[in-house]
């Protein structure tokens, strides 16, 4: 089974929480092929990770015990993603991303990132949303089977069926796998 780990799962692994211990069992199971989404590095700005400091993300993966896992590269986003850890997008990729964003955050207040700046509280919120969208985009684009997350936004009754229709296959909490 091909499993996409969202960033919250990686944090739980690194902190060895109860969920992190469950994640260890999932990652260690030889029947599972687990993947790390490289957009997760972009969520770590407060920890000093910038588009030129990918090694900080590698340190987190090492701490979490999953540095060996294969990676899924998101679409390139200037000032957010890492040049050698992303892919150039075509129109179909951009449409899928927009569809995911509409499902996850369509009713949320829009954030003008140019006005707010990436390091502002609103900028961090924008970046978190962007990373959620591109984590799911990677999961669907690379045709993985299960999107593993502790973020309840992905499994809301109003969102889960729409994400499944887009190709998410299965979305679940580590306790449900």
C-alpha positions as CSV (number, residue, x, y, z in Angstrom):
1,X,0.0,0.0,0.0
2,X,1.4,3.4,-1.0
3,X,0.9,5.9,1.9
4,X,1.4,9.6,1.8
5,X,2.4,11.1,5.2
6,X,1.3,14.6,5.8
7,X,3.5,17.0,7.8
8,X,1.6,16.5,11.1
9,X,2.4,12.8,10.9
10,X,6.1,13.6,10.6
11,X,5.9,16.0,13.6
12,X,4.3,13.2,15.6
13,X,7.0,10.8,14.6
14,X,9.7,13.2,15.6
15,X,8.1,13.9,18.9
16,X,7.3,10.3,19.6
17,X,3.8,11.1,20.6
18,X,1.2,8.3,21.0
19,X,0.3,8.9,17.3
20,X,4.0,8.9,16.5
21,X,4.4,5.5,18.0
22,X,1.4,4.3,15.8
23,X,3.1,5.9,12.9
24,X,6.3,3.9,13.6
25,X,4.4,0.7,13.2
26,X,2.8,1.9,10.0
27,X,6.2,3.0,8.5
28,X,7.9,-0.2,9.7
29,X,5.3,-2.5,8.2
30,X,6.9,-3.9,5.0
31,X,3.5,-4.1,3.3
32,X,3.4,-0.3,3.3
33,X,5.4,2.0,1.0
34,X,5.4,5.4,2.8
35,X,6.2,8.7,1.1
36,X,7.3,12.1,2.5
37,X,5.9,15.2,0.7
38,X,8.6,17.8,0.1
39,X,6.2,20.7,0.5
40,X,6.4,19.9,4.3
41,X,9.7,21.6,4.4
42,X,8.1,24.8,3.4
43,X,5.9,24.7,6.5
44,X,9.0,25.0,8.7
45,X,9.7,28.7,8.2
46,X,9.6,29.4,11.9
47,X,12.3,26.8,12.4
48,X,14.6,28.5,9.9
49,X,13.7,26.5,6.8
50,X,13.7,28.7,3.7
51,X,14.0,27.8,0.0
52,X,17.8,27.7,0.5
53,X,17.8,25.6,3.7
54,X,16.3,22.2,2.8
55,X,18.8,20.5,5.1
56,X,16.7,21.6,8.1
57,X,13.9,19.5,6.8
58,X,16.3,16.6,6.4
59,X,17.2,17.0,10.0
60,X,13.6,16.7,11.0
61,X,13.2,13.6,8.9
62,X,16.3,12.1,10.5
63,X,14.9,12.9,14.0
64,X,11.6,11.2,13.0
65,X,13.5,8.2,11.7
66,X,12.2,8.4,8.2
67,X,15.0,10.1,6.2
68,X,15.2,7.0,4.1
69,X,11.7,7.3,2.7
70,X,11.1,8.3,-0.9
71,X,9.8,11.8,-1.6
72,X,7.0,13.3,-3.5
73,X,7.8,16.7,-5.2
74,X,5.2,19.4,-5.3
75,X,4.7,22.0,-8.0
76,X,7.1,24.8,-8.1
77,X,6.0,27.9,-6.1
78,X,8.5,30.8,-6.0
79,X,9.8,31.7,-2.6
80,X,8.1,28.6,-1.1
81,X,9.4,25.4,-2.7
82,X,13.0,24.2,-3.2
83,X,14.3,24.4,-6.8
84,X,15.5,20.8,-6.9
85,X,12.6,19.4,-4.9
86,X,9.7,20.5,-7.1
87,X,8.2,20.0,-10.6
88,X,7.2,22.4,-13.3
89,X,3.4,22.5,-13.6
90,X,1.1,22.2,-16.6
91,X,-2.5,23.3,-16.9
92,X,-3.9,20.0,-15.6
93,X,-1.7,20.1,-12.5
94,X,-2.7,23.7,-11.8
95,X,-6.4,22.8,-12.2
96,X,-6.1,19.9,-9.8
97,X,-4.4,22.2,-7.2
98,X,-7.2,24.8,-7.6
99,X,-9.9,22.1,-7.2
100,X,-8.2,20.9,-4.0
101,X,-7.9,24.4,-2.7
102,X,-11.5,25.1,-3.5
103,X,-12.6,22.0,-1.6
104,X,-10.4,22.5,1.4
105,X,-10.5,26.3,1.7
106,X,-13.1,27.6,-0.7
107,X,-15.2,29.4,2.0
108,X,-12.2,30.6,3.9
109,X,-11.2,34.3,3.8
110,X,-8.6,34.9,1.1
111,X,-5.2,36.1,2.2
112,X,-3.2,38.6,0.1
113,X,0.2,37.2,0.6
114,X,1.9,40.0,-1.2
115,X,0.4,42.5,1.2
116,X,0.8,40.3,4.3
117,X,4.2,38.8,3.8
118,X,5.2,35.2,4.3
119,X,6.5,35.6,7.9
120,X,3.4,37.4,9.2
121,X,0.7,35.5,11.1
122,X,-1.6,35.7,8.1
123,X,1.4,34.6,5.9
124,X,1.9,31.6,8.0
125,X,-1.8,30.7,7.8
126,X,-1.6,31.1,4.0
127,X,1.5,28.9,3.8
128,X,-0.1,26.2,6.0
129,X,-3.1,26.2,3.6
130,X,-0.8,26.0,0.6
131,X,1.1,23.1,2.1
132,X,-2.2,21.3,2.8
133,X,-3.3,21.8,-0.8
134,X,0.0,20.6,-2.3
135,X,0.3,17.7,0.1
136,X,-3.0,16.4,-1.2
137,X,-2.0,17.4,-4.8
138,X,1.1,15.2,-4.4
139,X,-0.9,12.3,-3.0
140,X,-3.3,12.4,-6.0
141,X,-0.8,13.3,-8.6
142,X,1.5,10.4,-7.7
143,X,-1.5,8.0,-7.4
144,X,-0.9,6.9,-3.8
145,X,-3.5,4.8,-2.0
146,X,-3.8,6.4,1.5
147,X,-3.3,9.9,2.7
148,X,-2.5,9.7,6.3
149,X,-3.2,12.8,8.4
150,X,-4.2,14.1,11.8
151,X,-5.7,17.2,10.2
152,X,-9.5,16.8,10.5
153,X,-10.1,19.3,7.7
154,X,-9.4,16.6,5.1
155,X,-12.0,14.3,6.6
156,X,-14.9,16.6,7.1
157,X,-18.2,15.3,5.6
158,X,-18.4,18.2,3.2
159,X,-14.8,17.7,1.9
160,X,-13.9,14.0,2.1
161,X,-16.2,12.8,-0.7
162,X,-15.1,15.6,-3.0
163,X,-11.4,14.7,-2.4
164,X,-12.1,11.0,-3.1
165,X,-13.8,12.0,-6.4
166,X,-10.6,13.9,-7.4
167,X,-8.6,10.8,-6.8
168,X,-7.5,10.8,-3.2
169,X,-8.6,7.2,-2.8
170,X,-8.5,7.0,1.0
171,X,-7.9,9.7,3.7
172,X,-7.5,8.6,7.3
173,X,-6.0,9.2,10.7
174,X,-3.1,6.9,11.7
175,X,-5.5,5.3,14.3
176,X,-7.8,4.2,11.5
177,X,-5.2,2.5,9.3
